[in-house]
Amino acid sequence: MELAWASLKDYVRKNNTNFRLTDVHNLAAEFIAGFDEKAAEKAILHVRKVENTFKKSDCFVEETVEPTLINDDSDCETDDELYED
């Protein structure tokens, strides 16, 4: 959804030469009319690619980074100890 919205705003920005609200409305309608099955498929493929990148990154963090983190809770002061006078 955000990708389609960003594309619409970009289209209006690039083609809006008179800066009138009616032109913005007409350009938005023009963009929406041209957003066909091919454009939707392209957007979906892009989103899937981005999702896969995030999934791979998340997997890397869970499998490689998190196991190497040191749990240092035993040396931490408790809230009570921090605020004692």
CNS distance restraints for C-alpha pairs under 8 A (distance, minus, plus):
assign (resid   1 and name CA) (resid   5 and name CA) 6.20 0.50 0.50
assign (resid   2 and name CA) (resid   6 and name CA) 6.02 0.50 0.50
assign (resid   3 and name CA) (resid   7 and name CA) 6.16 0.50 0.50
assign (resid   3 and name CA) (resid  43 and name CA) 7.01 0.50 0.50
assign (resid   4 and name CA) (resid   8 and name CA) 6.15 0.50 0.50
assign (resid   4 and name CA) (resid  43 and name CA) 7.37 0.50 0.50
assign (resid   5 and name CA) (resid   9 and name CA) 6.24 0.50 0.50
assign (resid   6 and name CA) (resid  10 and name CA) 6.09 0.50 0.50
assign (resid   7 and name CA) (resid  11 and name CA) 6.08 0.50 0.50
assign (resid   8 and name CA) (resid  12 and name CA) 6.25 0.50 0.50
assign (resid   8 and name CA) (resid  28 and name CA) 6.63 0.50 0.50
assign (resid   8 and name CA) (resid  31 and name CA) 6.45 0.50 0.50
assign (resid   8 and name CA) (resid  32 and name CA) 7.77 0.50 0.50
assign (resid   9 and name CA) (resid  13 and name CA) 6.01 0.50 0.50
assign (resid  10 and name CA) (resid  14 and name CA) 6.11 0.50 0.50
assign (resid  11 and name CA) (resid  15 and name CA) 6.14 0.50 0.50
assign (resid  11 and name CA) (resid  27 and name CA) 7.69 0.50 0.50
assign (resid  11 and name CA) (resid  28 and name CA) 7.97 0.50 0.50
assign (resid  11 and name CA) (resid  31 and name CA) 7.12 0.50 0.50
assign (resid  12 and name CA) (resid  16 and name CA) 5.53 0.50 0.50
assign (resid  12 and name CA) (resid  24 and name CA) 6.38 0.50 0.50
assign (resid  12 and name CA) (resid  27 and name CA) 5.79 0.50 0.50
assign (resid  12 and name CA) (resid  28 and name CA) 6.50 0.50 0.50
assign (resid  15 and name CA) (resid  27 and name CA) 7.44 0.50 0.50
assign (resid  16 and name CA) (resid  23 and name CA) 6.79 0.50 0.50
assign (resid  16 and name CA) (resid  24 and name CA) 6.69 0.50 0.50
assign (resid  16 and name CA) (resid  27 and name CA) 7.52 0.50 0.50
assign (resid  18 and name CA) (resid  23 and name CA) 7.17 0.50 0.50
assign (resid  19 and name CA) (resid  23 and name CA) 6.90 0.50 0.50
assign (resid  19 and name CA) (resid  24 and name CA) 7.40 0.50 0.50
assign (resid  20 and name CA) (resid  24 and name CA) 6.49 0.50 0.50
assign (resid  21 and name CA) (resid  25 and name CA) 6.25 0.50 0.50
assign (resid  22 and name CA) (resid  26 and name CA) 6.14 0.50 0.50
assign (resid  23 and name CA) (resid  27 and name CA) 5.97 0.50 0.50
assign (resid  24 and name CA) (resid  28 and name CA) 6.06 0.50 0.50
assign (resid  25 and name CA) (resid  29 and name CA) 6.21 0.50 0.50
assign (resid  26 and name CA) (resid  30 and name CA) 6.07 0.50 0.50
assign (resid  27 and name CA) (resid  31 and name CA) 6.11 0.50 0.50
assign (resid  28 and name CA) (resid  32 and name CA) 6.16 0.50 0.50
assign (resid  29 and name CA) (resid  33 and name CA) 6.08 0.50 0.50
assign (resid  30 and name CA) (resid  34 and name CA) 6.32 0.50 0.50
assign (resid  31 and name CA) (resid  35 and name CA) 6.24 0.50 0.50
assign (resid  35 and name CA) (resid  39 and name CA) 5.50 0.50 0.50
assign (resid  35 and name CA) (resid  40 and name CA) 6.71 0.50 0.50
assign (resid  36 and name CA) (resid  40 and name CA) 6.26 0.50 0.50
assign (resid  37 and name CA) (resid  41 and name CA) 6.02 0.50 0.50
assign (resid  38 and name CA) (resid  42 and name CA) 6.18 0.50 0.50
assign (resid  39 and name CA) (resid  43 and name CA) 6.25 0.50 0.50
assign (resid  40 and name CA) (resid  44 and name CA) 6.17 0.50 0.50
assign (resid  41 and name CA) (resid  45 and name CA) 6.14 0.50 0.50
assign (resid  42 and name CA) (resid  46 and name CA) 6.24 0.50 0.50
assign (resid  43 and name CA) (resid  47 and name CA) 6.25 0.50 0.50
assign (resid  44 and name CA) (resid  48 and name CA) 6.20 0.50 0.50
assign (resid  45 and name CA) (resid  49 and name CA) 6.21 0.50 0.50
assign (resid  46 and name CA) (resid  50 and name CA) 6.33 0.50 0.50
assign (resid  47 and name CA) (resid  51 and name CA) 6.08 0.50 0.50
assign (resid  48 and name CA) (resid  52 and name CA) 6.10 0.50 0.50
assign (resid  49 and name CA) (resid  53 and name CA) 6.35 0.50 0.50
assign (resid  50 and name CA) (resid  54 and name CA) 6.39 0.50 0.50
assign (resid  51 and name CA) (resid  55 and name CA) 6.14 0.50 0.50
assign (resid  52 and name CA) (resid  56 and name CA) 6.10 0.50 0.50
assign (resid  53 and name CA) (resid  57 and name CA) 6.20 0.50 0.50
assign (resid  54 and name CA) (resid  58 and name CA) 6.04 0.50 0.50
assign (resid  55 and name CA) (resid  59 and name CA) 6.09 0.50 0.50
assign (resid  56 and name CA) (resid  60 and name CA) 6.13 0.50 0.50
assign (resid  57 and name CA) (resid  61 and name CA) 6.28 0.50 0.50
assign (resid  58 and name CA) (resid  62 and name CA) 6.16 0.50 0.50
assign (resid  59 and name CA) (resid  63 and name CA) 5.92 0.50 0.50
assign (resid  60 and name CA) (resid  64 and name CA) 5.41 0.50 0.50
assign (resid  60 and name CA) (resid  65 and name CA) 6.89 0.50 0.50
assign (resid  61 and name CA) (resid  65 and name CA) 4.71 0.50 0.50
assign (resid  61 and name CA) (resid  66 and name CA) 5.93 0.50 0.50
assign (resid  62 and name CA) (resid  66 and name CA) 5.31 0.50 0.50
assign (resid  62 and name CA) (resid  67 and name CA) 7.33 0.50 0.50
assign (resid  63 and name CA) (resid  67 and name CA) 6.64 0.50 0.50
assign (resid  64 and name CA) (resid  68 and name CA) 7.03 0.50 0.50
assign (resid  65 and name CA) (resid  69 and name CA) 6.69 0.50 0.50
assign (resid  72 and name CA) (resid  76 and name CA) 6.87 0.50 0.50
assign (resid  77 and name CA) (resid  81 and name CA) 5.92 0.50 0.50
assign (resid  77 and name CA) (resid  82 and name CA) 6.42 0.50 0.50
assign (resid  78 and name CA) (resid  82 and name CA) 6.37 0.50 0.50
assign (resid  79 and name CA) (resid  83 and name CA) 6.41 0.50 0.50
assign (resid  80 and name CA) (resid  84 and name CA) 6.26 0.50 0.50
